[in-house]
Amino acid sequence: MKLPATATLAQANELLRQLGEDTEVVDASELADFDSSAVALLLEARRRAAARGRTLRIDGAQAQLVELARLYGVDELLGLPAAEAA
């Protein structure tokens, strides 16, 4: 699944529908405008992959997304790289 440039609460339901049950790779490279809904979507993608015995891979995660996931304490759970020191 390729995430769009915007993934906020307003898009959450549609993105969840697009997620599908068999997503194993999420491309977050274009994600620029997002909120905690994007993190929740990634957690749901991880849950679905794990339910099938698979591991979710997130490609192209920008530093802001990694930092938000870190603030929620789920960066390692999502397999995101450690945020670089500013």
DRENTIMI-787814 format. One record per residue: x, y, z of N, C-alpha, C in turn. Coordinates in steps of 0.05 Angstrom, whole numbers, always signed. Atoms other than C-alpha are relative to their C-alpha. Layout:
<sites>
<site><n_px>X</n_px><n_py>Y</n_py><n_pz>Z</n_pz><ca_px>X</ca_px><ca_py>Y</ca_py><ca_pz>Z</ca_pz><c_px>X</c_px><c_py>Y</c_py><c_pz>Z</c_pz></site>
...
</sites>
This chain:
<sites>
<site><n_px>+17</n_px><n_py>-23</n_py><n_pz>+0</n_pz><ca_px>+0</ca_px><ca_py>+0</ca_py><ca_pz>+0</ca_pz><c_px>+18</c_px><c_py>+25</c_py><c_pz>+0</c_pz></site>
<site><n_px>-14</n_px><n_py>-25</n_py><n_pz>+0</n_pz><ca_px>+25</ca_px><ca_py>+69</ca_py><ca_pz>-17</ca_pz><c_px>-17</c_px><c_py>+21</c_py><c_pz>+13</c_pz></site>
<site><n_px>+15</n_px><n_py>-21</n_py><n_pz>-13</n_pz><ca_px>+3</ca_px><ca_py>+123</ca_py><ca_pz>+31</ca_pz><c_px>+0</c_px><c_py>+26</c_py><c_pz>-16</c_pz></site>
<site><n_px>+1</n_px><n_py>-25</n_py><n_pz>+14</n_pz><ca_px>-19</ca_px><ca_py>+189</ca_py><ca_pz>+1</ca_pz><c_px>+15</c_px><c_py>+21</c_py><c_pz>+15</c_pz></site>
<site><n_px>-14</n_px><n_py>-22</n_py><n_pz>-13</n_pz><ca_px>+12</ca_px><ca_py>+256</ca_py><ca_pz>+19</ca_pz><c_px>-14</c_px><c_py>+8</c_py><c_pz>+26</c_pz></site>
<site><n_px>+16</n_px><n_py>-8</n_py><n_pz>-23</n_pz><ca_px>-44</ca_px><ca_py>+268</ca_py><ca_pz>+70</ca_pz><c_px>-13</c_px><c_py>-25</c_py><c_pz>+13</c_pz></site>
<site><n_px>+13</n_px><n_py>+22</n_py><n_pz>-14</n_pz><ca_px>-65</ca_px><ca_py>+218</ca_py><ca_pz>+123</ca_pz><c_px>-7</c_px><c_py>+10</c_py><c_pz>+28</c_pz></site>
<site><n_px>+10</n_px><n_py>-10</n_py><n_pz>-26</n_pz><ca_px>-105</ca_px><ca_py>+251</ca_py><ca_pz>+178</ca_pz><c_px>-27</c_px><c_py>-13</c_py><c_pz>+6</c_pz></site>
<site><n_px>+25</n_px><n_py>+11</n_py><n_pz>-9</n_pz><ca_px>-169</ca_px><ca_py>+235</ca_py><ca_pz>+215</ca_pz><c_px>-21</c_px><c_py>+1</c_py><c_pz>-23</c_pz></site>
<site><n_px>+19</n_px><n_py>-3</n_py><n_pz>+22</n_pz><ca_px>-209</ca_px><ca_py>+260</ca_py><ca_pz>+155</ca_pz><c_px>+2</c_px><c_py>-23</c_py><c_pz>-21</c_pz></site>
<site><n_px>-4</n_px><n_py>+22</n_py><n_pz>+20</n_pz><ca_px>-179</ca_px><ca_py>+205</ca_py><ca_pz>+110</ca_pz><c_px>+1</c_px><c_py>-27</c_py><c_pz>+13</c_pz></site>
<site><n_px>-6</n_px><n_py>+26</n_py><n_pz>-14</n_pz><ca_px>-173</ca_px><ca_py>+150</ca_py><ca_pz>+163</ca_pz><c_px>-18</c_px><c_py>-23</c_py><c_pz>-9</c_pz></site>
<site><n_px>+18</n_px><n_py>+22</n_py><n_pz>+8</n_pz><ca_px>-235</ca_px><ca_py>+110</ca_py><ca_pz>+144</ca_pz><c_px>+6</c_px><c_py>-10</c_py><c_pz>-28</c_pz></site>
<site><n_px>-6</n_px><n_py>+8</n_py><n_pz>+28</n_pz><ca_px>-219</ca_px><ca_py>+110</ca_py><ca_pz>+70</ca_pz><c_px>+27</c_px><c_py>-15</c_py><c_pz>-1</c_pz></site>
<site><n_px>-26</n_px><n_py>+14</n_py><n_pz>+0</n_pz><ca_px>-146</ca_px><ca_py>+91</ca_py><ca_pz>+83</ca_pz><c_px>-2</c_px><c_py>-28</c_py><c_pz>+12</c_pz></site>
<site><n_px>+4</n_px><n_py>+26</n_py><n_pz>-12</n_pz><ca_px>-168</ca_px><ca_py>+35</ca_py><ca_pz>+128</ca_pz><c_px>-13</c_px><c_py>-20</c_py><c_pz>-19</c_pz></site>
<site><n_px>+13</n_px><n_py>+17</n_py><n_pz>+20</n_pz><ca_px>-213</ca_px><ca_py>+8</ca_py><ca_pz>+73</ca_pz><c_px>+21</c_px><c_py>-9</c_py><c_pz>-21</c_pz></site>
<site><n_px>-20</n_px><n_py>+6</n_py><n_pz>+20</n_pz><ca_px>-155</ca_px><ca_py>+12</ca_py><ca_pz>+24</ca_pz><c_px>+22</c_px><c_py>-19</c_py><c_pz>+10</c_pz></site>
<site><n_px>-21</n_px><n_py>+16</n_py><n_pz>-12</n_pz><ca_px>-108</ca_px><ca_py>-24</ca_py><ca_pz>+72</ca_pz><c_px>-1</c_px><c_py>-29</c_py><c_pz>-8</c_pz></site>
<site><n_px>+2</n_px><n_py>+28</n_py><n_pz>+7</n_pz><ca_px>-134</ca_px><ca_py>-93</ca_py><ca_pz>+56</ca_pz><c_px>+11</c_px><c_py>-18</c_py><c_pz>+22</c_pz></site>
<site><n_px>-8</n_px><n_py>+20</n_py><n_pz>-20</n_pz><ca_px>-121</ca_px><ca_py>-156</ca_py><ca_pz>+95</ca_pz><c_px>+28</c_px><c_py>-11</c_py><c_pz>-5</c_pz></site>
<site><n_px>-25</n_px><n_py>+13</n_py><n_pz>+6</n_pz><ca_px>-57</ca_px><ca_py>-177</ca_py><ca_pz>+60</ca_pz><c_px>+23</c_px><c_py>+20</c_py><c_pz>-4</c_pz></site>
<site><n_px>-22</n_px><n_py>-19</n_py><n_pz>+3</n_pz><ca_px>-14</ca_px><ca_py>-114</ca_py><ca_pz>+63</ca_pz><c_px>+23</c_px><c_py>-8</c_py><c_pz>+18</c_pz></site>
<site><n_px>-24</n_px><n_py>+7</n_py><n_pz>-15</n_pz><ca_px>+57</ca_px><ca_py>-130</ca_py><ca_pz>+83</ca_pz><c_px>+21</c_px><c_py>+23</c_py><c_pz>-3</c_pz></site>
<site><n_px>-18</n_px><n_py>-23</n_py><n_pz>+5</n_pz><ca_px>+92</ca_px><ca_py>-67</ca_py><ca_pz>+56</ca_pz><c_px>-17</c_px><c_py>+25</c_py><c_pz>-2</c_pz></site>
<site><n_px>+13</n_px><n_py>-26</n_py><n_pz>+2</n_pz><ca_px>+70</ca_px><ca_py>+5</ca_py><ca_pz>+67</ca_pz><c_px>+22</c_px><c_py>+20</c_py><c_pz>-9</c_pz></site>
<site><n_px>-19</n_px><n_py>-20</n_py><n_pz>+10</n_pz><ca_px>+105</ca_px><ca_py>+59</ca_py><ca_pz>+27</ca_pz><c_px>-10</c_px><c_py>+27</c_py><c_pz>+11</c_pz></site>
<site><n_px>+8</n_px><n_py>-26</n_py><n_pz>-13</n_pz><ca_px>+103</ca_px><ca_py>+123</ca_py><ca_pz>+69</ca_pz><c_px>+17</c_px><c_py>+23</c_py><c_pz>-11</c_pz></site>
<site><n_px>-18</n_px><n_py>-20</n_py><n_pz>+11</n_pz><ca_px>+151</ca_px><ca_py>+162</ca_py><ca_pz>+25</ca_pz><c_px>-13</c_px><c_py>+27</c_py><c_pz>-8</c_pz></site>
<site><n_px>+14</n_px><n_py>-25</n_py><n_pz>+9</n_pz><ca_px>+99</ca_px><ca_py>+213</ca_py><ca_pz>+1</ca_pz><c_px>-15</c_px><c_py>+13</c_py><c_pz>+23</c_pz></site>
<site><n_px>+15</n_px><n_py>-10</n_py><n_pz>-23</n_pz><ca_px>+68</ca_px><ca_py>+223</ca_py><ca_pz>+70</ca_pz><c_px>+12</c_px><c_py>+26</c_py><c_pz>+10</c_pz></site>
<site><n_px>-10</n_px><n_py>-26</n_py><n_pz>-9</n_pz><ca_px>+75</ca_px><ca_py>+297</ca_py><ca_pz>+88</ca_pz><c_px>-18</c_px><c_py>+13</c_py><c_pz>+21</c_pz></site>
<site><n_px>+20</n_px><n_py>-12</n_py><n_pz>-19</n_pz><ca_px>+11</ca_px><ca_py>+319</ca_py><ca_pz>+125</ca_pz><c_px>-14</c_px><c_py>-23</c_py><c_pz>+14</c_pz></site>
<site><n_px>+12</n_px><n_py>+23</n_py><n_pz>-14</n_pz><ca_px>-9</ca_px><ca_py>+269</ca_py><ca_pz>+178</ca_pz><c_px>-3</c_px><c_py>+7</c_py><c_pz>+30</c_pz></site>
<site><n_px>+3</n_px><n_py>-2</n_py><n_pz>-29</n_pz><ca_px>-31</ca_px><ca_py>+261</ca_py><ca_pz>+250</ca_pz><c_px>+1</c_px><c_py>-28</c_py><c_pz>+12</c_pz></site>
<site><n_px>-1</n_px><n_py>+26</n_py><n_pz>-13</n_pz><ca_px>-38</ca_px><ca_py>+204</ca_py><ca_pz>+299</ca_pz><c_px>-16</c_px><c_py>-22</c_py><c_pz>-15</c_pz></site>
<site><n_px>+15</n_px><n_py>+19</n_py><n_pz>+16</n_pz><ca_px>-87</ca_px><ca_py>+171</ca_py><ca_pz>+251</ca_pz><c_px>+18</c_px><c_py>-17</c_py><c_pz>-18</c_pz></site>
<site><n_px>-19</n_px><n_py>+14</n_py><n_pz>+17</n_pz><ca_px>-28</ca_px><ca_py>+152</ca_py><ca_pz>+207</ca_pz><c_px>+14</c_px><c_py>-22</c_py><c_pz>+16</c_pz></site>
<site><n_px>-12</n_px><n_py>+20</n_py><n_pz>-18</n_pz><ca_px>+5</ca_px><ca_py>+117</ca_py><ca_pz>+266</ca_pz><c_px>-19</c_px><c_py>-23</c_py><c_pz>+5</c_pz></site>
<site><n_px>+21</n_px><n_py>+21</n_py><n_pz>-5</n_pz><ca_px>-60</ca_px><ca_py>+81</ca_py><ca_pz>+282</ca_pz><c_px>-4</c_px><c_py>-18</c_py><c_pz>-24</c_pz></site>
<site><n_px>+3</n_px><n_py>+16</n_py><n_pz>+25</n_pz><ca_px>-66</ca_px><ca_py>+58</ca_py><ca_pz>+209</ca_pz><c_px>+24</c_px><c_py>-19</c_py><c_pz>-2</c_pz></site>
<site><n_px>-23</n_px><n_py>+18</n_py><n_pz>+1</n_pz><ca_px>+5</ca_px><ca_py>+30</ca_py><ca_pz>+212</ca_pz><c_px>-1</c_px><c_py>-22</c_py><c_pz>+21</c_pz></site>
<site><n_px>+3</n_px><n_py>+21</n_py><n_pz>-20</n_pz><ca_px>-10</ca_px><ca_py>-6</ca_py><ca_pz>+276</ca_pz><c_px>-21</c_px><c_py>-21</c_py><c_pz>-8</c_pz></site>
<site><n_px>+20</n_px><n_py>+19</n_py><n_pz>+10</n_pz><ca_px>-72</ca_px><ca_py>-37</ca_py><ca_pz>+245</ca_pz><c_px>+12</c_px><c_py>-17</c_py><c_pz>-23</c_pz></site>
<site><n_px>-14</n_px><n_py>+16</n_py><n_pz>+21</n_pz><ca_px>-30</ca_px><ca_py>-58</ca_py><ca_pz>+184</ca_pz><c_px>+18</c_px><c_py>-21</c_py><c_pz>+13</c_pz></site>
<site><n_px>-17</n_px><n_py>+19</n_py><n_pz>-14</n_pz><ca_px>+19</ca_px><ca_py>-90</ca_py><ca_pz>+232</ca_pz><c_px>-16</c_px><c_py>-22</c_py><c_pz>+12</c_pz></site>
<site><n_px>+18</n_px><n_py>+20</n_py><n_pz>-13</n_pz><ca_px>-37</ca_px><ca_py>-126</ca_py><ca_pz>+270</ca_pz><c_px>-9</c_px><c_py>-20</c_py><c_pz>-21</c_pz></site>
<site><n_px>+10</n_px><n_py>+17</n_py><n_pz>+21</n_pz><ca_px>-65</ca_px><ca_py>-153</ca_py><ca_pz>+205</ca_pz><c_px>+22</c_px><c_py>-18</c_py><c_pz>-11</c_pz></site>
<site><n_px>-22</n_px><n_py>+17</n_py><n_pz>+9</n_pz><ca_px>+3</ca_px><ca_py>-177</ca_py><ca_pz>+181</ca_pz><c_px>+7</c_px><c_py>-21</c_py><c_pz>+20</c_pz></site>
<site><n_px>-7</n_px><n_py>+19</n_py><n_pz>-22</n_pz><ca_px>+18</ca_px><ca_py>-210</ca_py><ca_pz>+248</ca_pz><c_px>-21</c_px><c_py>-22</c_py><c_pz>+2</c_pz></site>
<site><n_px>+21</n_px><n_py>+21</n_py><n_pz>-1</n_pz><ca_px>-49</ca_px><ca_py>-246</ca_py><ca_pz>+246</ca_pz><c_px>+4</c_px><c_py>-21</c_py><c_pz>-21</c_pz></site>
<site><n_px>-6</n_px><n_py>+20</n_py><n_pz>+22</n_pz><ca_px>-25</ca_px><ca_py>-280</ca_py><ca_pz>+182</ca_pz><c_px>+29</c_px><c_py>-11</c_py><c_pz>+3</c_pz></site>
<site><n_px>-27</n_px><n_py>+10</n_py><n_pz>-5</n_pz><ca_px>+44</ca_px><ca_py>-295</ca_py><ca_pz>+212</ca_pz><c_px>+21</c_px><c_py>+15</c_py><c_pz>-16</c_pz></site>
<site><n_px>-18</n_px><n_py>-17</n_py><n_pz>+16</n_pz><ca_px>+76</ca_px><ca_py>-239</ca_py><ca_pz>+171</ca_pz><c_px>+11</c_px><c_py>+23</c_py><c_pz>+16</c_pz></site>
<site><n_px>-11</n_px><n_py>-25</n_py><n_pz>-12</n_pz><ca_px>+118</ca_px><ca_py>-178</ca_py><ca_pz>+188</ca_pz><c_px>-5</c_px><c_py>+23</c_py><c_pz>-19</c_pz></site>
<site><n_px>+5</n_px><n_py>-24</n_py><n_pz>+15</n_pz><ca_px>+98</ca_px><ca_py>-109</ca_py><ca_pz>+165</ca_pz><c_px>+27</c_px><c_py>+15</c_py><c_pz>-5</c_pz></site>
<site><n_px>-23</n_px><n_py>-16</n_py><n_pz>+6</n_pz><ca_px>+152</ca_px><ca_py>-68</ca_py><ca_pz>+130</ca_pz><c_px>-10</c_px><c_py>+28</c_py><c_pz>-8</c_pz></site>
<site><n_px>+7</n_px><n_py>-28</n_py><n_pz>+7</n_pz><ca_px>+146</ca_px><ca_py>+8</ca_py><ca_pz>+126</ca_pz><c_px>+24</c_px><c_py>+12</c_py><c_pz>-14</c_pz></site>
<site><n_px>-21</n_px><n_py>-12</n_py><n_pz>+16</n_pz><ca_px>+187</ca_px><ca_py>+40</ca_py><ca_pz>+71</ca_pz><c_px>-4</c_px><c_py>+30</c_py><c_pz>-1</c_pz></site>
<site><n_px>+1</n_px><n_py>-28</n_py><n_pz>+5</n_pz><ca_px>+204</ca_px><ca_py>+113</ca_py><ca_pz>+64</ca_pz><c_px>-11</c_px><c_py>+17</c_py><c_pz>+23</c_pz></site>
<site><n_px>+10</n_px><n_py>-15</n_py><n_pz>-23</n_pz><ca_px>+184</ca_px><ca_py>+136</ca_py><ca_pz>+134</ca_pz><c_px>+17</c_px><c_py>+25</c_py><c_pz>+4</c_pz></site>
<site><n_px>-14</n_px><n_py>-25</n_py><n_pz>-5</n_pz><ca_px>+202</ca_px><ca_py>+209</ca_py><ca_pz>+142</ca_pz><c_px>+5</c_px><c_py>+3</c_py><c_pz>+30</c_pz></site>
<site><n_px>-8</n_px><n_py>-4</n_py><n_pz>-28</n_pz><ca_px>+234</ca_px><ca_py>+233</ca_py><ca_pz>+207</ca_pz><c_px>-24</c_px><c_py>+9</c_py><c_pz>+17</c_pz></site>
<site><n_px>+23</n_px><n_py>-9</n_py><n_pz>-16</n_pz><ca_px>+169</ca_px><ca_py>+267</ca_py><ca_pz>+229</ca_pz><c_px>-18</c_px><c_py>-23</c_py><c_pz>+8</c_pz></site>
<site><n_px>+16</n_px><n_py>+24</n_py><n_pz>-6</n_pz><ca_px>+131</ca_px><ca_py>+201</ca_py><ca_pz>+225</ca_pz><c_px>+14</c_px><c_py>-17</c_py><c_pz>+21</c_pz></site>
<site><n_px>-15</n_px><n_py>+16</n_py><n_pz>-19</n_pz><ca_px>+186</ca_px><ca_py>+164</ca_py><ca_pz>+262</ca_pz><c_px>-2</c_px><c_py>+13</c_py><c_pz>+28</c_pz></site>
<site><n_px>+2</n_px><n_py>-14</n_py><n_pz>-25</n_pz><ca_px>+185</ca_px><ca_py>+218</ca_py><ca_pz>+316</ca_pz><c_px>-27</c_px><c_py>-2</c_py><c_pz>+13</c_pz></site>
<site><n_px>+27</n_px><n_py>+3</n_py><n_pz>-11</n_pz><ca_px>+110</ca_px><ca_py>+215</ca_py><ca_pz>+324</ca_pz><c_px>-5</c_px><c_py>-28</c_py><c_pz>+11</c_pz></site>
<site><n_px>+2</n_px><n_py>+27</n_py><n_pz>-9</n_pz><ca_px>+112</ca_px><ca_py>+140</ca_py><ca_pz>+330</ca_pz><c_px>+17</c_px><c_py>-4</c_py><c_pz>+26</c_pz></site>
<site><n_px>-16</n_px><n_py>+2</n_py><n_pz>-24</n_pz><ca_px>+168</ca_px><ca_py>+147</ca_py><ca_pz>+381</ca_pz><c_px>-14</c_px><c_py>+13</c_py><c_pz>+24</c_pz></site>
<site><n_px>+15</n_px><n_py>-13</n_py><n_pz>-22</n_pz><ca_px>+127</ca_px><ca_py>+196</ca_py><ca_pz>+422</ca_pz><c_px>-22</c_px><c_py>-18</c_py><c_pz>+11</c_pz></site>
<site><n_px>+21</n_px><n_py>+19</n_py><n_pz>-9</n_pz><ca_px>+72</ca_px><ca_py>+143</ca_py><ca_pz>+425</ca_pz><c_px>+12</c_px><c_py>-26</c_py><c_pz>+10</c_pz></site>
<site><n_px>-13</n_px><n_py>+24</n_py><n_pz>-9</n_pz><ca_px>+123</ca_px><ca_py>+90</ca_py><ca_pz>+442</ca_pz><c_px>-4</c_px><c_py>-24</c_py><c_pz>-17</c_pz></site>
<site><n_px>+5</n_px><n_py>+23</n_py><n_pz>+18</n_pz><ca_px>+109</ca_px><ca_py>+47</ca_py><ca_pz>+381</ca_pz><c_px>+19</c_px><c_py>-1</c_py><c_pz>-24</c_pz></site>
<site><n_px>-19</n_px><n_py>+0</n_py><n_pz>+22</n_pz><ca_px>+168</ca_px><ca_py>+62</ca_py><ca_pz>+336</ca_pz><c_px>+14</c_px><c_py>-27</c_py><c_pz>-4</c_pz></site>
<site><n_px>-13</n_px><n_py>+26</n_py><n_pz>+2</n_pz><ca_px>+204</ca_px><ca_py>-3</ca_py><ca_pz>+352</ca_pz><c_px>-21</c_px><c_py>-21</c_py><c_pz>-8</c_pz></site>
<site><n_px>+21</n_px><n_py>+19</n_py><n_pz>+7</n_pz><ca_px>+138</ca_px><ca_py>-42</ca_py><ca_pz>+348</ca_pz><c_px>-5</c_px><c_py>+1</c_py><c_pz>-30</c_pz></site>
<site><n_px>+5</n_px><n_py>-2</n_py><n_pz>+28</n_pz><ca_px>+129</ca_px><ca_py>-15</ca_py><ca_pz>+278</ca_pz><c_px>+25</c_px><c_py>-5</c_py><c_pz>-17</c_pz></site>
<site><n_px>-25</n_px><n_py>+6</n_py><n_pz>+15</n_pz><ca_px>+202</ca_px><ca_py>-30</ca_py><ca_pz>+259</ca_pz><c_px>+11</c_px><c_py>+25</c_py><c_pz>-13</c_pz></site>
<site><n_px>-11</n_px><n_py>-25</n_py><n_pz>+12</n_pz><ca_px>+217</ca_px><ca_py>+43</ca_py><ca_pz>+245</ca_pz><c_px>+28</c_px><c_py>+5</c_py><c_pz>+10</c_pz></site>
<site><n_px>-28</n_px><n_py>-5</n_py><n_pz>-8</n_pz><ca_px>+289</ca_px><ca_py>+66</ca_py><ca_pz>+246</ca_pz><c_px>+0</c_px><c_py>+20</c_py><c_pz>+23</c_pz></site>
<site><n_px>-3</n_px><n_py>-20</n_py><n_pz>-22</n_pz><ca_px>+314</ca_px><ca_py>+105</ca_py><ca_pz>+306</ca_pz><c_px>+2</c_px><c_py>+28</c_py><c_pz>-12</c_pz></site>
<site><n_px>-1</n_px><n_py>-28</n_py><n_pz>+9</n_pz><ca_px>+303</ca_px><ca_py>+179</ca_py><ca_pz>+298</ca_pz><c_px>+28</c_px><c_py>+11</c_py><c_pz>+4</c_pz></site>
<site><n_px>-27</n_px><n_py>-11</n_py><n_pz>-3</n_pz><ca_px>+369</ca_px><ca_py>+215</ca_py><ca_pz>+286</ca_pz><c_px>-1</c_px><c_py>+24</c_py><c_pz>+18</c_pz></site>
<site><n_px>-2</n_px><n_py>-23</n_py><n_pz>-18</n_pz><ca_px>+390</ca_px><ca_py>+266</ca_py><ca_pz>+337</ca_pz><c_px>+0</c_px><c_py>+25</c_py><c_pz>-15</c_pz></site>
<site><n_px>+2</n_px><n_py>-25</n_py><n_pz>+14</n_pz><ca_px>+373</ca_px><ca_py>+336</ca_py><ca_pz>+317</ca_pz><c_px>+24</c_px><c_py>+17</c_py><c_pz>+5</c_pz></site>
</sites>
